[in-house]
Amino acid sequence: MRERILILTKTYPNLSKKYVETVCVAGITDKGEWRRLYPIPFRKLPFSQRFKKFDWIEVDTVKNTKEKLKRKESYRVDASSIKVLGNVGTGKNRNWEERNKFLLPLVNKSLEELEQLKKSKKVSLGLIKPAELMDFTLTPIDECRDWEKELIEGTQRTLSGFYKSPLDKVPWKFSYVFKCNDSKCSGRHSIMCEDWELLESWRSWKNKYKTDQLLWQKLKEKYLDWMKKRNLHFIVGTESRYNKFLIIGLYYPPKQ
């Protein structure tokens, strides 16, 4: 079916046996329904089809019935059918009111609520507004749990052997520590953040700021201190291997 979808976030490229390198995209339809779009070989698309955050696109989609996890929002797309329609305000002309109109009605109470919806309805995408942003942490990959190492490294075997992505592999786990805006919140969550903007900041700043200490200071100034001044929301989604919720996008309109 042909759908009109507002793009909210896309993951940092992952390696793929069939497509070599893909991104998973999350968005909402003009009817207010979440969509997880895959596979999209983003950096192989013609420039006219390379959509940005908050672009409206039209695309042919079909429910992904073959997915092992049967996630409610998962749809396969015909990447060649993508048509970029326009953008809801970028740069100095950001139209936060227009964006809020589509996103804020989708806010979930807490990560706990989403975990219950995952079990009962196979929900895999949601939007959370933290009641308290407690910390933003960096963990070397060697100190991560095994499943986290696999997600960060993303090494898979292709038909021609191990494929090395042209993009830098980030040797860290970035996490937000927060409390949910819900009395049922367990009190403290530490969730890995895979937001493309954050990982691109690391990639572009690592040569500008010559030491890890200075780089980490600049990242924390932007993604913790500055974010505390915004009306920060987390776009969260489950990953396909372990079905765990990660932060896949940051939504940060100004405070009213």
Steps between C-alpha positions, in 0.01 A plus 500: 500500500607857442554690826591852602750491787675765709860387560603530866828315520730261323762276653872521438565261205514130584669228302275261309568173322259576218517879471858553634396809697153610607326737736182438694264797487224597743218737421130565534235497231269791431243291694717501813624141478858396574703342219831314507630496142756248379713433301626836375852502348510870576845597373434318172180691430501775235545840667143593407376217726728558799251631750584695817346512845154656487464443128163381378543214257271282294603136475356159414480285813385150591462349847806292586340166585828307477673684784586266787389743772170590324537863609181697450657792313735309268443559129716412203546771241581524133790744527469592133149632568613768750388851411605792721211747534640773724631576847337622820742783570876456534784735582392844617144437379422204725125470536481338842126564536429303183728219617345495848156464346599163360734369771375607841168311480710183476683542834502188718494515878820305556737232385307263729181569303681427174639174639144389578380602153791308350381184673130545433489665157850459352553879522860592419502880462405777737568849630602574860542831679741450793393658825864541597809483284758367744812431293652436159768233513772355281618141536796347311389205289726264695293570812163442331283190531531247217173592331596870514838425343326322213267795439783753508741301283234382256740262323321253273619266228407588145527281191852631445616463860513758777396842378647814648265795484646827367345665805704506819393243754443673832702320773276625782154452640313826556217480754244725664413454865152625584175459689166466323209733554289224655439377855556145374856583392759275663694816589802493275564388144833489316427456129741483207457789254545430127383839371670572167555867588690401815717245319568744219608757760752251636623419149541862390633636831762231572746666262410851613549431871832319526459321832231262620456715810425816301280310253298351785468842663355649180261208449375531857452877465278442197317180586455549875538863605336652192231232482396580857398844371272344238173308519684174436319185390648160414385312193552139606489181300590135541794350313456180302743262668409526867172695488627759748396865497766751397484875452499532122430872475495823697214748469575831671262790433550815710334517839178697505 
